[in-house]
Amino acid sequence: MHRWTIIIVIVACVGIIGVTAWWWFDTQRTVVVVIRDDTTRALPETVELIRGVKDTLIIRNESNISALVAGRNIAPQQQIRQRFLSAGEYTFECTTHGEATMVVIVRDP
């Protein structure tokens, strides 16, 4: 009887770990914003993310000139990666491409 209890507990723990890992990896998202030479608007108007390590914002510069986004210089063919630990609204400006703005809305999970 004691042996079956141990086996059931082990199987339950493995199941819980499996479901937790599936939930964790399934809900992670990466949102990529690409800046190109051929677009009139360098940034989308809004991007929605989930706070914490669930969502990552990547801004990739595929243009031929550097882009200054939110005070950070992104050289041609380079990118920046940003995760948000606090919920709220964040405004990103790209002064290189016609002063385009993007609002990042970060929500609690």
N, CA, C and O atoms as a MOPAC input file, in Angstrom:
PM7 MOZYME 1SCF
protein

 N      0.82500 1    -1.20300 1     0.00000 1
 C      0.00000 1     0.00000 1     0.00000 1
 C      0.86000 1     1.25400 1     0.00000 1
 O      0.56200 1     2.21700 1    -0.70700 1
 N      1.92100 1     1.24300 1     0.78800 1
 C      2.79800 1     2.40700 1     0.89100 1
 C      3.48400 1     2.68400 1    -0.45200 1
 O      3.67500 1     3.84300 1    -0.82300 1
 N      3.85100 1     1.63700 1    -1.17300 1
 C      4.50300 1     1.77800 1    -2.47000 1
 C      3.59100 1     2.48300 1    -3.46100 1
 O      4.05600 1     3.33900 1    -4.21500 1
 N      2.31000 1     2.14900 1    -3.48100 1
 C      1.34900 1     2.76800 1    -4.40700 1
 C      1.14500 1     4.24800 1    -4.08300 1
 O      0.95800 1     5.06200 1    -4.98700 1
 N      1.18000 1     4.58700 1    -2.83500 1
 C      1.04400 1     5.98900 1    -2.44400 1
 C      2.21400 1     6.81500 1    -2.99100 1
 O      2.01700 1     7.92100 1    -3.49600 1
 N      3.41800 1     6.27900 1    -2.88900 1
 C      4.59700 1     6.96900 1    -3.40600 1
 C      4.50200 1     7.12400 1    -4.92300 1
 O      4.80800 1     8.18900 1    -5.45900 1
 N      4.08200 1     6.07200 1    -5.60900 1
 C      3.94700 1     6.12600 1    -7.07000 1
 C      2.90200 1     7.15700 1    -7.47600 1
 O      3.12100 1     7.91900 1    -8.41800 1
 N      1.78400 1     7.19100 1    -6.78900 1
 C      0.72300 1     8.16300 1    -7.10800 1
 C      1.21700 1     9.58800 1    -6.87100 1
 O      0.93500 1    10.47700 1    -7.67500 1
 N      1.94600 1     9.82000 1    -5.78400 1
 C      2.47900 1    11.15600 1    -5.49600 1
 C      3.47900 1    11.57000 1    -6.57500 1
 O      3.46100 1    12.71700 1    -7.02200 1
 N      4.34200 1    10.66000 1    -6.99300 1
 C      5.32200 1    10.97300 1    -8.04900 1
 C      4.62700 1    11.30100 1    -9.36100 1
 O      4.98300 1    12.27200 1   -10.02700 1
 N      3.63800 1    10.49800 1    -9.73500 1
 C      2.90300 1    10.74700 1   -10.97300 1
 C      2.17900 1    12.09600 1   -10.90100 1
 O      2.16600 1    12.83700 1   -11.88400 1
 N      1.58700 1    12.41900 1    -9.76900 1
 C      0.89400 1    13.70400 1    -9.60700 1
 C      1.87700 1    14.87300 1    -9.71700 1
 O      1.57200 1    15.87700 1   -10.35900 1
 N      3.04300 1    14.74800 1    -9.09900 1
 C      4.05400 1    15.81700 1    -9.17800 1
 C      4.53800 1    16.02000 1   -10.61000 1
 O      4.67700 1    17.15700 1   -11.06000 1
 N      4.79200 1    14.94200 1   -11.32000 1
 C      5.21800 1    15.04300 1   -12.71700 1
 C      4.12700 1    15.70500 1   -13.55100 1
 O      4.42200 1    16.53600 1   -14.41000 1
 N      2.88200 1    15.34500 1   -13.30600 1
 C      1.77100 1    15.96300 1   -14.02600 1
 C      1.65900 1    17.45000 1   -13.75600 1
 O      1.44400 1    18.23900 1   -14.67600 1
 N      1.80200 1    17.83500 1   -12.50500 1
 C      1.71900 1    19.25700 1   -12.13800 1
 C      2.87000 1    20.03200 1   -12.77000 1
 O      2.66600 1    21.12900 1   -13.29000 1
 N      4.06700 1    19.47500 1   -12.73100 1
 C      5.22100 1    20.13600 1   -13.34200 1
 C      5.02200 1    20.25700 1   -14.85200 1
 O      5.34300 1    21.29200 1   -15.43400 1
 N      4.50200 1    19.22200 1   -15.48400 1
 C      4.26300 1    19.25800 1   -16.92700 1
 C      3.24600 1    20.31500 1   -17.32600 1
 O      3.45800 1    21.05200 1   -18.28900 1
 N      2.15000 1    20.39200 1   -16.59300 1
 C      1.11600 1    21.39000 1   -16.89500 1
 C      1.64900 1    22.80000 1   -16.66300 1
 O      1.38800 1    23.70400 1   -17.45600 1
 N      2.39200 1    22.98400 1   -15.58000 1
 C      2.97100 1    24.29400 1   -15.29600 1
 C      3.95000 1    24.71100 1   -16.38600 1
 O      3.91500 1    25.85500 1   -16.84000 1
 N      4.81800 1    23.80800 1   -16.81000 1
 C      5.77600 1    24.12000 1   -17.88500 1
 C      5.05400 1    24.43400 1   -19.18100 1
 O      5.43300 1    25.36800 1   -19.88700 1
 N      4.02500 1    23.67500 1   -19.50300 1
 C      3.25000 1    23.94400 1   -20.72300 1
 C      2.61800 1    25.32100 1   -20.64700 1
 O      2.69400 1    26.07300 1   -21.61900 1
 N      2.00400 1    25.67900 1   -19.54300 1
 C      1.38300 1    27.00000 1   -19.39300 1
 C      2.42300 1    28.09800 1   -19.52100 1
 O      2.19500 1    29.09500 1   -20.20500 1
 N      3.56900 1    27.91900 1   -18.86300 1
 C      4.60400 1    28.94700 1   -18.86200 1
 C      5.13200 1    29.20300 1   -20.26700 1
 O      5.18400 1    30.35000 1   -20.71100 1
 N      5.52200 1    28.15300 1   -20.96600 1
 C      6.12100 1    28.33200 1   -22.28500 1
 C      5.08200 1    28.67000 1   -23.34800 1
 O      5.40600 1    29.32200 1   -24.34000 1
 N      3.85800 1    28.24200 1   -23.15900 1
 C      2.81300 1    28.51300 1   -24.13500 1
 C      2.40300 1    29.97800 1   -24.12900 1
 O      2.01400 1    30.51000 1   -25.16900 1
 N      2.48100 1    30.64000 1   -22.98300 1
 C      1.99100 1    32.01300 1   -22.89100 1
 C      3.07300 1    33.06100 1   -23.12400 1
 O      2.76300 1    34.25200 1   -23.16200 1
 N      4.32500 1    32.65900 1   -23.28100 1
 C      5.36300 1    33.63300 1   -23.57200 1
 C      5.22300 1    34.10300 1   -25.01700 1
 O      5.01300 1    33.29800 1   -25.92500 1
 N      5.34000 1    35.40700 1   -25.21700 1
 C      5.25000 1    35.95600 1   -26.56300 1
 C      6.40100 1    36.92200 1   -26.79000 1
 O      6.90000 1    37.55200 1   -25.85700 1
 N      6.80500 1    37.02200 1   -28.02800 1
 C      7.77200 1    38.02400 1   -28.43200 1
 C      7.10700 1    38.87200 1   -29.50100 1
 O      6.69100 1    38.36000 1   -30.54100 1
 N      7.00800 1    40.17100 1   -29.24400 1
 C      6.43200 1    41.10400 1   -30.20100 1
 C      7.59300 1    41.83300 1   -30.87000 1
 O      8.40400 1    42.47600 1   -30.20300 1
 N      7.66300 1    41.72200 1   -32.20400 1
 C      8.75600 1    42.33100 1   -32.95100 1
 C      8.22000 1    43.50600 1   -33.75700 1
 O      7.27400 1    43.36300 1   -34.53100 1
 N      8.83200 1    44.66200 1   -33.56800 1
 C      8.52100 1    45.85500 1   -34.35100 1
 C      9.72800 1    46.09100 1   -35.25400 1
 O     10.85700 1    46.20700 1   -34.77700 1
 N      9.48000 1    46.16100 1   -36.55900 1
 C     10.56200 1    46.31300 1   -37.52600 1
 C     10.51200 1    47.71200 1   -38.13200 1
 O      9.47000 1    48.15300 1   -38.61900 1
 N     11.64100 1    48.39700 1   -38.09600 1
 C     11.76900 1    49.71000 1   -38.71800 1
 C     12.44400 1    49.51000 1   -40.07400 1
 O     13.54000 1    48.95500 1   -40.15500 1
 N     11.77800 1    49.97000 1   -41.14100 1
 C     12.30300 1    49.81700 1   -42.49800 1
 C     12.38900 1    51.17800 1   -43.17200 1
 O     11.77400 1    52.14600 1   -42.72700 1
 N     13.15600 1    51.23800 1   -44.24600 1
 C     13.27500 1    52.47500 1   -45.03000 1
 C     12.01300 1    52.76600 1   -45.82700 1
 O     11.69600 1    53.92800 1   -46.08100 1
 N     11.28700 1    51.72100 1   -46.22400 1
 C     10.18000 1    51.89600 1   -47.17000 1
 C      8.83500 1    52.17200 1   -46.49800 1
 O      7.80700 1    52.14500 1   -47.17400 1
 N      8.80900 1    52.43400 1   -45.20700 1
 C      7.54100 1    52.69400 1   -44.54000 1
 C      7.41900 1    54.17300 1   -44.18900 1
 O      8.40000 1    54.82500 1   -43.83300 1
 N      6.20400 1    54.68400 1   -44.29700 1
 C      5.98300 1    56.07200 1   -43.91300 1
 C      5.83500 1    56.19200 1   -42.40100 1
 O      6.12000 1    57.24400 1   -41.82800 1
 N      5.39300 1    55.12100 1   -41.75600 1
 C      5.26200 1    55.12100 1   -40.29500 1
 C      6.21600 1    54.07700 1   -39.74400 1
 O      6.04300 1    52.88500 1   -39.99900 1
 N      7.21900 1    54.51000 1   -38.99300 1
 C      8.26300 1    53.60500 1   -38.51900 1
 C      7.77500 1    52.67900 1   -37.40200 1
 O      8.24100 1    51.54600 1   -37.28700 1
 N      6.84000 1    53.15900 1   -36.58300 1
 C      6.37700 1    52.37800 1   -35.43700 1
 C      4.86200 1    52.20000 1   -35.50800 1
 O      4.16300 1    53.08200 1   -36.00600 1
 N      4.33900 1    51.06700 1   -35.01500 1
 C      2.88200 1    50.93700 1   -34.91600 1
 C      2.34700 1    51.89500 1   -33.85400 1
 O      3.09500 1    52.33400 1   -32.97900 1
 N      1.06800 1    52.21600 1   -33.92700 1
 C      0.49100 1    53.14800 1   -32.94800 1
 C      0.49100 1    52.57300 1   -31.54700 1
 O      0.85500 1    53.26400 1   -30.59500 1
 N      0.08200 1    51.30100 1   -31.40200 1
 C      0.04300 1    50.66800 1   -30.07200 1
 C      0.54500 1    49.23800 1   -30.14200 1
 O      0.44800 1    48.56800 1   -31.16900 1
 N      1.07800 1    48.80000 1   -29.03100 1
 C      1.48600 1    47.41000 1   -28.82100 1
 C      1.01100 1    47.04000 1   -27.42900 1
 O      1.21300 1    47.80000 1   -26.48300 1
 N      0.37900 1    45.87400 1   -27.29300 1
 C     -0.08600 1    45.42100 1   -25.97600 1
 C      0.73200 1    44.22700 1   -25.51300 1
 O      0.92500 1    43.26200 1   -26.25100 1
 N      1.21000 1    44.31200 1   -24.26800 1
 C      2.04100 1    43.27200 1   -23.67800 1
 C      1.51600 1    42.90000 1   -22.29900 1
 O      0.65600 1    43.58200 1   -21.74200 1
 N      2.05000 1    41.80300 1   -21.75400 1
 C      1.71900 1    41.36200 1   -20.40100 1
 C      2.95400 1    41.55400 1   -19.53600 1
 O      4.06100 1    41.19400 1   -19.93700 1
 N      2.76600 1    42.11600 1   -18.35700 1
 C      3.84800 1    42.43100 1   -17.42400 1
 C      4.62700 1    41.17600 1   -17.01200 1
 O      4.09900 1    40.06400 1   -17.00100 1
 N      5.87400 1    41.39400 1   -16.68100 1
 C      6.73100 1    40.32400 1   -16.18900 1
 C      7.56500 1    39.72700 1   -17.30900 1
 O      7.86700 1    40.40300 1   -18.29300 1
 N      7.92700 1    38.49900 1   -17.16400 1
 C      8.77500 1    37.85000 1   -18.16100 1
 C      7.96500 1    37.16100 1   -19.24800 1
 O      8.53000 1    36.46600 1   -20.09200 1
 N      6.65200 1    37.34200 1   -19.23900 1
 C      5.80700 1    36.69400 1   -20.23300 1
 C      6.01300 1    37.24600 1   -21.63400 1
 O      6.10500 1    36.46800 1   -22.58400 1
 N      6.08800 1    38.55600 1   -21.79500 1
 C      6.17500 1    39.18800 1   -23.10600 1
 C      7.45800 1    39.98600 1   -23.23300 1
 O      7.93100 1    40.59900 1   -22.27600 1
 N      8.00700 1    39.96300 1   -24.43100 1
 C      9.21600 1    40.71500 1   -24.73000 1
 C      8.96000 1    41.55900 1   -25.97100 1
 O      8.40100 1    41.07200 1   -26.95400 1
 N      9.36400 1    42.81200 1   -25.92600 1
 C      9.27600 1    43.69800 1   -27.08000 1
 C     10.65500 1    43.79100 1   -27.71300 1
 O     11.63800 1    44.09600 1   -27.03700 1
 N     10.72200 1    43.52500 1   -29.01900 1
 C     11.96100 1    43.68300 1   -29.77200 1
 C     11.71200 1    44.74900 1   -30.82500 1
 O     10.74400 1    44.66600 1   -31.58200 1
 N     12.58100 1    45.75300 1   -30.87600 1
 C     12.52600 1    46.75600 1   -31.93600 1
 C     13.76500 1    46.53400 1   -32.79100 1
 O     14.89400 1    46.72800 1   -32.34000 1
 N     13.53200 1    46.12500 1   -34.03300 1
 C     14.60800 1    45.77800 1   -34.95800 1
 C     14.70300 1    46.85500 1   -36.04100 1
 O     13.70500 1    47.20300 1   -36.67100 1
 N     15.89100 1    47.36700 1   -36.24600 1
 C     16.11600 1    48.40100 1   -37.25300 1
 C     16.66200 1    47.75200 1   -38.52400 1
 O     17.83300 1    47.37800 1   -38.58300 1
 N     15.81300 1    47.62300 1   -39.53600 1
 C     16.23600 1    47.07900 1   -40.82400 1
 C     16.42400 1    48.18500 1   -41.86100 1
 O     16.51600 1    47.91200 1   -43.05800 1
 N     16.48000 1    49.43400 1   -41.39500 1
 C     16.69900 1    50.54200 1   -42.32200 1
 C     18.19800 1    50.76400 1   -42.50500 1
 O     19.02300 1    50.08900 1   -41.88900 1
 N     18.52500 1    51.71400 1   -43.35600 1
 C     19.93500 1    52.00900 1   -43.63800 1
 C     20.50100 1    53.10600 1   -42.75700 1
 O     21.68300 1    53.43300 1   -42.85800 1
 N     19.67100 1    53.68100 1   -41.88900 1
 C     20.14600 1    54.72900 1   -40.99100 1
 C     19.82600 1    54.34600 1   -39.54800 1
 O     18.92700 1    53.54400 1   -39.29500 1
 N     20.55700 1    54.91700 1   -38.62000 1
 C     20.29600 1    54.66600 1   -37.20300 1
 C     18.93900 1    55.23300 1   -36.81300 1
 O     18.49700 1    56.24100 1   -37.36500 1
 N     18.29200 1    54.59300 1   -35.87500 1
 C     17.00100 1    55.05900 1   -35.36300 1
 C     17.15600 1    55.36100 1   -33.88000 1
 O     17.69800 1    54.55700 1   -33.12200 1
 N     16.67900 1    56.51800 1   -33.48300 1
 C     16.70200 1    56.90200 1   -32.07500 1
 C     15.30400 1    56.67500 1   -31.52100 1
 O     14.39200 1    57.45900 1   -31.78300 1
 N     15.13600 1    55.59800 1   -30.75200 1
 C     13.83200 1    55.21400 1   -30.21100 1
 C     13.91100 1    55.25700 1   -28.69700 1
 O     14.72100 1    54.56300 1   -28.08200 1
 N     13.05400 1    56.08900 1   -28.10100 1
 C     12.99100 1    56.23700 1   -26.64300 1
 C     14.36500 1    56.52700 1   -26.04400 1
 O     14.72700 1    56.00700 1   -24.98900 1
 N     15.11500 1    57.36800 1   -26.74300 1
 C     16.42200 1    57.74400 1   -26.24600 1
 C     17.51000 1    56.71500 1   -26.46200 1
 O     18.64400 1    56.91900 1   -26.02800 1
 N     17.19200 1    55.61600 1   -27.12100 1
 C     18.18200 1    54.56200 1   -27.38000 1
 C     18.47700 1    54.50500 1   -28.86600 1
 O     17.56700 1    54.39700 1   -29.68700 1
 N     19.74300 1    54.57700 1   -29.20300 1
 C     20.15900 1    54.51500 1   -30.59500 1
 C     20.18700 1    53.05900 1   -31.05400 1
 O     20.82000 1    52.21000 1   -30.42700 1
 N     19.49600 1    52.78600 1   -32.15300 1
 C     19.51600 1    51.44300 1   -32.73700 1
 C     20.19500 1    51.56800 1   -34.09400 1
 O     19.62800 1    52.14200 1   -35.02400 1
 N     21.39300 1    51.03800 1   -34.20900 1
 C     22.15200 1    51.10400 1   -35.45300 1
 C     21.46100 1    50.26300 1   -36.52800 1
 O     20.66200 1    49.38200 1   -36.20900 1
 N     21.76800 1    50.53400 1   -37.80600 1
 C     21.18800 1    49.71500 1   -38.87600 1
 C     21.49500 1    48.23100 1   -38.65200 1
 O     22.60800 1    47.86600 1   -38.27300 1
 N     20.50600 1    47.40100 1   -38.88900 1
 C     20.61000 1    45.94400 1   -38.76000 1
 C     20.85400 1    45.48200 1   -37.32800 1
 O     21.38000 1    44.39100 1   -37.11000 1
 N     20.47600 1    46.30600 1   -36.35300 1
 C     20.58800 1    45.94300 1   -34.94100 1
 C     19.20100 1    45.96200 1   -34.31000 1
 O     18.23300 1    46.38300 1   -34.94200 1
 N     19.10800 1    45.51000 1   -33.07100 1
 C     17.82200 1    45.50200 1   -32.37300 1
 C     18.01700 1    45.73800 1   -30.88500 1
 O     19.10800 1    45.56000 1   -30.34300 1
 N     16.92600 1    46.14600 1   -30.23600 1
 C     16.90800 1    46.23100 1   -28.78100 1
 C     15.80000 1    45.31100 1   -28.27700 1
 O     14.81600 1    45.06400 1   -28.97500 1
 N     15.97200 1    44.81500 1   -27.07500 1
 C     15.01500 1    43.89700 1   -26.45000 1
 C     14.59100 1    44.49700 1   -25.12700 1
 O     15.43700 1    44.92800 1   -24.34200 1
 N     13.28100 1    44.53100 1   -24.86500 1
 C     12.76800 1    45.15700 1   -23.64500 1
 C     11.69000 1    44.28300 1   -23.01700 1
 O     10.75600 1    43.85700 1   -23.69600 1
 N     11.81700 1    44.01800 1   -21.72700 1
 C     10.76700 1    43.38000 1   -20.93700 1
 C     10.26700 1    44.41000 1   -19.94400 1
 O     11.01400 1    45.30200 1   -19.54300 1
 N      9.01800 1    44.29400 1   -19.54800 1
 C      8.41600 1    45.29100 1   -18.66100 1
 C      8.01900 1    44.63200 1   -17.35200 1
 O      7.31700 1    43.62100 1   -17.35000 1
 N      8.46600 1    45.20200 1   -16.23900 1
 C      8.16700 1    44.66500 1   -14.92500 1
 C      7.00000 1    45.37000 1   -14.25600 1
 O      6.47400 1    44.88500 1   -13.25400 1
 N      6.58800 1    46.51000 1   -14.80100 1
 C      5.48300 1    47.27800 1   -14.22700 1
 C      4.40600 1    47.49900 1   -15.27400 1
 O      4.69100 1    47.81300 1   -16.43000 1
 N      3.15600 1    47.32700 1   -14.84100 1
 C      2.03600 1    47.61100 1   -15.73900 1
 C      1.93200 1    49.11300 1   -15.95400 1
 O      2.31600 1    49.90200 1   -15.09100 1
 N      1.40900 1    49.50300 1   -17.11400 1
 C      1.23900 1    50.92300 1   -17.40200 1
 C      1.30100 1    51.18100 1   -18.89300 1
 O      1.31000 1    50.25100 1   -19.69900 1
 N      1.34400 1    52.45400 1   -19.25000 1
 C      1.47000 1    52.86200 1   -20.64200 1
 C      2.80900 1    53.56500 1   -20.82700 1
 O      3.14800 1    54.48100 1   -20.07800 1
 N      3.56000 1    53.13300 1   -21.82000 1
 C      4.87700 1    53.67300 1   -22.10400 1
 C      4.88200 1    54.21500 1   -23.53000 1
 O      4.44400 1    53.53700 1   -24.46000 1
 N      5.37600 1    55.42800 1   -23.69500 1
 C      5.42800 1    56.04100 1   -25.01200 1
 C      6.85100 1    55.96600 1   -25.55300 1
 O      7.80400 1    56.39800 1   -24.90500 1
 N      6.97000 1    55.41100 1   -26.74700 1
 C      8.24900 1    55.32600 1   -27.44100 1
 C      8.19000 1    56.27700 1   -28.62600 1
 O      7.21200 1    56.28300 1   -29.37400 1
 N      9.22300 1    57.07100 1   -28.79700 1
 C      9.29900 1    57.99300 1   -29.92500 1
 C     10.50400 1    57.64200 1   -30.78400 1
 O     11.57800 1    57.31800 1   -30.27800 1
 N     10.30300 1    57.71400 1   -32.09000 1
 C     11.39200 1    57.52000 1   -33.04700 1
 C     11.60600 1    58.85100 1   -33.74200 1
 O     10.89800 1    59.18600 1   -34.69200 1
 N     12.57600 1    59.60300 1   -33.27000 1
 C     12.80300 1    60.93300 1   -33.82400 1
 C     13.48200 1    60.87800 1   -35.18300 1
 O     13.41000 1    61.84500 1   -35.94000 1
 N     14.13100 1    59.78400 1   -35.50700 1
 C     14.81400 1    59.65700 1   -36.78900 1
 C     13.82900 1    59.52100 1   -37.94300 1
 O     14.09200 1    60.01000 1   -39.04200 1
 N     12.71300 1    58.87200 1   -37.70600 1
 C     11.73500 1    58.59700 1   -38.75900 1
 C     10.48200 1    59.45200 1   -38.57400 1
 O      9.40700 1    58.92000 1   -38.29800 1
 N     10.60800 1    60.73500 1   -38.72000 1
 C      9.45200 1    61.61500 1   -38.67500 1
 C      8.78100 1    61.72500 1   -37.32400 1
 O      7.58400 1    62.00000 1   -37.24100 1
 N      9.53600 1    61.51300 1   -36.27600 1
 C      9.01000 1    61.61100 1   -34.91400 1
 C      7.77600 1    60.74400 1   -34.69400 1
 O      6.81000 1    61.18500 1   -34.07100 1
 N      7.80300 1    59.53100 1   -35.19500 1
 C      6.71500 1    58.57800 1   -34.97800 1
 C      6.66600 1    58.18500 1   -33.50400 1
 O      7.70000 1    58.10700 1   -32.84200 1
 N      5.46300 1    57.93900 1   -32.99600 1
 C      5.31600 1    57.50400 1   -31.60500 1
 C      4.57300 1    56.17500 1   -31.55900 1
 O      3.77000 1    55.85800 1   -32.43600 1
 N      4.86200 1    55.41200 1   -30.51500 1
 C      4.23400 1    54.12200 1   -30.27800 1
 C      3.91800 1    54.05300 1   -28.78900 1
 O      4.77700 1    54.35200 1   -27.95900 1
 N      2.70200 1    53.66400 1   -28.44600 1
 C      2.32200 1    53.48200 1   -27.05400 1
 C      2.34200 1    51.99000 1   -26.75500 1
 O      1.66600 1    51.20400 1   -27.41900 1
 N      3.12400 1    51.60700 1   -25.74800 1
 C      3.17400 1    50.21400 1   -25.30100 1
 C      2.29900 1    50.12200 1   -24.06300 1
 O      2.57600 1    50.74700 1   -23.04000 1
 N      1.23800 1    49.33200 1   -24.17000 1
 C      0.31400 1    49.13100 1   -23.04900 1
 C      0.68700 1    47.81400 1   -22.38300 1
 O      0.58800 1    46.75400 1   -23.00200 1
 N      1.11600 1    47.87500 1   -21.12700 1
 C      1.53200 1    46.69400 1   -20.38700 1
 C      0.47500 1    46.39400 1   -19.33800 1
 O      0.18300 1    47.22800 1   -18.48100 1
 N     -0.09400 1    45.20500 1   -19.41300 1
 C     -1.16500 1    44.78700 1   -18.50600 1
 C     -0.65000 1    43.76400 1   -17.52400 1
 O      0.32400 1    43.06200 1   -17.79600 1
 N     -1.30900 1    43.67800 1   -16.37100 1
 C     -0.99700 1    42.63000 1   -15.39700 1
 C     -1.43700 1    41.27900 1   -15.94200 1
 O     -2.39900 1    41.20300 1   -16.70800 1
 N     -0.74400 1    40.21000 1   -15.55600 1
 C     -1.14200 1    38.86600 1   -16.04900 1
 C     -2.48400 1    38.43400 1   -15.51900 1
 O     -2.95100 1    37.34100 1   -15.83800 1

